Amino acid sequence: MNNWTILEFTSPDPCRTSLVNQDRKIVYTASTNEPPGARPVTTYADASGYAFASLEWRMYFSDRLQIGPNGEKRVVSKWLKKRKGGKGKQA
């Protein structure tokens, strides 16, 4: 018995794509808004359009992730583990 669902990206751009199931129905979407003079924001939504997360891109500081429409914006580097040995070094 196979309990796996296979999803496929509709675009090679992970910031502007949909994930579709085997029936080609949209399951999730990722869309990026890049207003002039403002930080880009990638929004992740389910098939109903509910935006369950957003990622604010920042040039000089760590990006910020918000889970849920009213969630706290969290600095990504504080919860993603860094590679052992620091930048540019192999673990």
C-alpha positions in Angstrom: 0.0 0.0 0.0 1.4 3.4 -1.1 0.6 6.3 1.2 2.7 8.8 -0.6 1.3 11.8 -2.5 3.4 12.9 -5.5 3.5 16.6 -6.1 5.1 18.4 -9.0 6.4 21.9 -9.4 4.8 23.8 -12.3 7.8 26.2 -12.7 11.6 25.9 -12.1 11.3 29.2 -10.1 10.6 28.2 -6.5 9.4 31.7 -5.7 6.7 31.7 -8.4 5.3 28.2 -8.7 2.5 25.9 -7.9 2.7 22.3 -6.6 0.1 20.1 -8.3 -1.0 16.6 -7.6 -1.2 13.7 -10.1 -4.6 15.1 -11.4 -2.8 18.4 -12.1 -4.9 20.1 -9.3 -3.1 22.9 -7.4 -2.3 21.8 -3.8 0.1 24.7 -2.9 1.3 28.0 -4.4 4.3 30.2 -3.9 4.1 33.7 -5.2 6.5 36.6 -4.7 5.7 40.3 -4.6 8.6 42.6 -5.4 7.4 46.2 -5.0 10.0 48.9 -6.0 11.9 50.2 -3.0 10.5 47.5 -0.7 11.6 44.1 0.4 10.3 41.1 -1.6 7.9 38.8 0.2 7.2 35.2 -0.9 3.7 34.0 0.2 2.9 30.3 0.5 -0.8 29.3 0.2 -2.9 26.2 0.0 -5.4 25.3 -2.7 -8.1 27.4 -1.1 -5.9 30.5 -1.2 -5.2 30.5 2.6 -1.8 32.0 3.1 -0.2 29.8 5.7 3.3 31.4 5.6 5.3 34.3 4.2 9.0 34.9 3.9 10.4 38.4 3.9 13.7 38.7 2.0 16.3 41.0 3.5 19.6 42.0 1.9 21.9 42.5 4.8 20.1 40.7 7.6 18.6 37.3 8.0 15.2 36.7 6.2 12.1 36.6 8.4 9.4 33.9 8.3 5.8 34.4 9.4 3.7 31.3 10.0 0.0 32.1 9.8 -1.6 35.5 8.9 -1.1 36.8 12.5 2.0 34.9 13.4 5.1 36.6 14.8 7.9 37.3 12.2 10.8 35.1 13.2 14.4 35.5 12.1 15.3 32.5 9.9 18.9 32.2 11.1 17.8 31.7 14.7 16.0 28.4 14.0 17.8 27.0 10.9 21.0 25.2 11.9 24.2 26.4 10.3 26.8 24.1 8.8 29.4 22.7 11.2 32.6 24.6 10.9 31.2 27.9 9.8 30.7 29.5 6.4 32.5 28.0 3.5 34.0 25.1 5.5 33.1 21.5 5.0 31.7 19.6 8.0 
